[in-house]
Amino acid sequence: MSNANNFSEIFEGNFDEIQGKIKQYFGKLTDSDIKKLEGTYDEFVGKVKKAYGYTEKQLEEEINHFFESEGFEAVKSRAKQLLSNAADYAECVKDGIQHSAENIRQKSSEVQDTLISYTKKNPLKSIGIALFTGLMLGKIL
């Protein structure tokens, strides 16, 4: 079956939601048949084939028609589009974070250079500031 993988994903990912549609479309399947499927696509295909006596070609056509008539392909297509949009958005966020991180690295490097320059120009003041800061932190902690 050409669409089997696509339909399998839709079927197994949404089995609870589509049970009623299966019952309506494939009326020969009993409630017991549907409960026994347990969300497994291969079981579903086998039950339909057995209940209706379809050939492989007929089975493929009917299952294609079922999924297309219920709009599941459109849902899957929309879901893929949303995932693509989410991936694009995530890439933008990632780029923004990387840009911000680079800006932070640059600013911290500038602050470090400024502190080193100040310390070289004013060694005694720097020692006094460091001593005062150490004493205050010692009292606080």
Buried (B, 14 or more C-beta within 10 A) or exposed (E): BEBBEBBBBBBBEBBEEBBEBBBEBBEEBEEEBBEEBEBBBEBBBEBBBEBEEBEEEEBBEBBBEBBEEBEBBEEBEEEEEEEEEEEEEEEEEEEEEEEEEEEEEEEEEEEEEEEEEEBEEEEEEBEEEEEEEEEEEEEEE
